[in-house]
Amino acid sequence: MSYTSLLTNTCDIYHFAEASRTQGTPSFSPVPAAAGIPCRLSYERGREVEQDAEAVVFSEVTLFLPAGTDIRTGDKIVVNGETYYALPPRRAGAHHLEVPLQRHWER
């Protein structure tokens, strides 16, 4: 079994680029960087945190990607219509990258 056969999903990657400046403060927008990249998600844990009297749920997963994929800390990642944000990626062996992702939403 090859490693690529384990990548059962696809993802779109967006880098953030400066879009405009308002009174000297930059504003950043997601810019498409890659689409249809083979990937796999592994769910690790979830937690609920109280913020400003509202419950916020955080879910962390690991994204597995082919080596050489251009992904950066803070990138927006969309897999199966779900949006995540990349934490620092790390190379795991010669054939893939492991990228911790963070997703949060309000309940």
C-alpha positions, 0 to 999 in steps of 0.5 A: 500500500502506498502512502498516497492511497491513504490520502482519501480527501482533498483540500484547498489551501489559502495563504494570507496576503495584504489586501489594503491599509486603513490608517496605516493598519494592514488588512489581510485576505485569503488568496487561493494557493492550491486546490484539490491537494490530496490529504487526510485528517486525523481528529485528536481532541476537542475542548470547550472554553468559556469566552465572554460568557459564551461557550466556544468549542475548539477542535484540533486535528492533524492534516497529512499532506504530500511532501513538498506541499506549500503550506504555512503557519496561519494558512486557511485550509478547507477540507470537505467544506470545513475551514481550519487554520494551520499551526506550524507544519512539520516534515515527517519522513521523506514522503509527507508533512503533518500539519496541526490544524485548529478550528473553532466555532461558537455554540 
